Amino acid sequence: MIAIENTLVSEEILEKKFVCDLTRCKGHCCVEGESGAPLERDELEKLEEVFPVIKHMLTDKGLKSIEEQGLYLVDDDGDLVTPLVDRVHECAYTIFENGIAKCAIEKAYLEGKTEFRKPISCHLYPVRITKYKTYDAVNYEKWSVCSPACKLGEELQVPVYVFLKDSLTRKYGEEWYSQLKLVADEYTRKL
């Protein structure tokens, strides 16, 4: 683990290669899983603000799930998460374009309709953050649905931390990311 400010970063984030390949995985990270996308407290208000903007984009089942469960909920582990369609399927904010699962929130962001891109946990994937009392553990999460992304990342030789530059900077700031890059450069020189 690498210590940067109040984080401990797994070396796998420097070593593993990753580039999302939606044409192959079809956005399964929005569809698979046991719970909705993890949310941070400050994102709850952002969901309330963005909902009127994206409501018309949502699937009927997604909209019904939000109406029944709310814009967010607390899962069995006590974590804040997005609701799932029928409590077991895709994230309620998932839309489908040409057979690919995508985020309605991110679509609105890319169209300039909102400043909220999407939950940071989604933007950071395949990195997962575990919050402890005095630090965050920043870890790579290997998941079989992302094997096309791992393969493409290997072909293009793009490390996870490079692929996630925007989201890591969004989460921890430019100075933090600069420190990570310095550590990564030194780390790869030693390999």
N, C-alpha and C positions, 0 to 999 in steps of 0.2 A: 504494500500500500504506500501511496505517495501523499505526504501531507502538504496541502496548499490552503493557507488561511484556515478556516474552520471546516475543512473537508479532508477526508481520507479517500484517495482515488485509487481504484484497482488498476494494476499494471495492464490488465486485459484491455482497458480502454485505449492504451497506447499500442498494444500488440495486435489485437483482432482487427480484421478488415471488414468494412460494412458500407454498402451503398444500397438504399432501398430500390427494389426492382418491382414496381407495382404491376408491370405487365405480366410478371410471373406469379407473384404471391397474391395478387388481386386484393390487397389491403386486408388480409386476414387478421391483422392485429386489431382491427376495429370490430371484428366479428367473433373471434375466439376469446376464450378466457373464462374465469370463474366469477369475475366481478367486473363492474364498470371501471372506467379510467380513473385512477387516483386524482383527487383534487386537493388543491391548497385552499386554505380559508379565504385568502384574498380573491380567489377565482369564483367564489359563490356569487358575489355581487356582479362580477363580469358576466356570468351566465345569465343573471336576471336582466342585465342590460342588453345582451346580444340576442336573447330569445325572440323578442318581437321582430328582429331583423331576419332571423333564419327560419322562423316558424313555417313559412310557406314552402321552404325547401325540403322539409322533413317528410319521411314516408308516413303513411297513415298509421302504421304500427308504431313507429317511433314517437309520433305525436301523441298517440293514445297512451303509450307507456309513460311519457312525461306527465300527461294529465293525471294518470293514476298514481304515479310514484313521486312526482315532483321533479324539479330541474336537476336535483342532486339528492343523494340519500346517504345514510350511514350503512355500510355493509356489515356482514357477520363478524368481521375483525375489528369493527369500530372505526373504520376509515371512511372518509368522505369520498364518494365516487359518483360517476355519472350513472343514470339508470340504464338498464338493459331492456331490450324489446322482450316482452313476455317474461321478464326477470331472468332469462337464460340465454338469449340470443345476442345479436349485435348491440353495440352502444346505440342508445336512442337517437344520438346526434349523427348517426351514420346515414349517408346517402349513397346511392349507387349510380355510377356513370360508366356506361359501356362495360358493365359487368365487374367494375372495380369499386370496392368499398372506399369511400372517402369521408372526410369530416365536413359537415355543413358549416360549422363555425369557421374552419379554415377557408372554405370556399368564399364565405362572406368577407373574410379578411383579404384574400387575394383579389377580390373584386372591389376593394376599397370601401366596403360598407361598415366595417368595424375595425377597431384598433386591437381587439383581442384576437390573437392568432388561433389559439386552441389551448386546451389544458397543457401545462408545461410537461406533465408526465408523458403525454402523447408526443409532444415535440422532441423530447429527449430520448424516446425509445430508439435503440435497445438498452439505454442506460436507465437504471432504476436507482432512486435515492432513498436511503433509509435514514430517517432523522433520529439522532440521539440527543441527549441533553446538551452536550457541548460541541457536537460536530455532526456533519452529514457524511454518510458512507456513500460514495459514488461508484456503483458497480455496473458491470456489463452483465446483461441477462441473455443467456443463450436460449432460443426458442426455435423449435423445428419449423414453424411457419416462416421464419426469416432465413431459411437456408438459401433461397435465391439471392438475398441481399448479401449474405456472407460470400457466396460464390462470385457475385459481381464485384464486391469489395476486393476480393483476392485478385481478380482479373485486372482491376484498375489500380490496385495497390493503394487503397484509401483507408487509413486507420479510422476507427470509430470516432476518436476525438476530432479528426479533421472533418468527417462527414457531419458531425454534430456541432460544428463551430458556432453557428447561429443560436442554437438552442442552449448550449452551455454558456455562451455569452449572455443570453437573455436571463438565464437563471442566476449566474454568479458574477457577471460583469466582465468588462474588457480586461481589466488588470488581472483578474483571476485566470482568464483564458490565456493571457500572455505568459503568466507563470507556468501554466500547464504546458504550453508550447515549448518553453525553455527546457522544462524537465523532459518532455518527450524527445526533443532534439538530442539532449545528452543521453537519454536512455537508449535511443536507436543507434547512436554512435558506439555504444558499448556492446551492442549485439554482434 
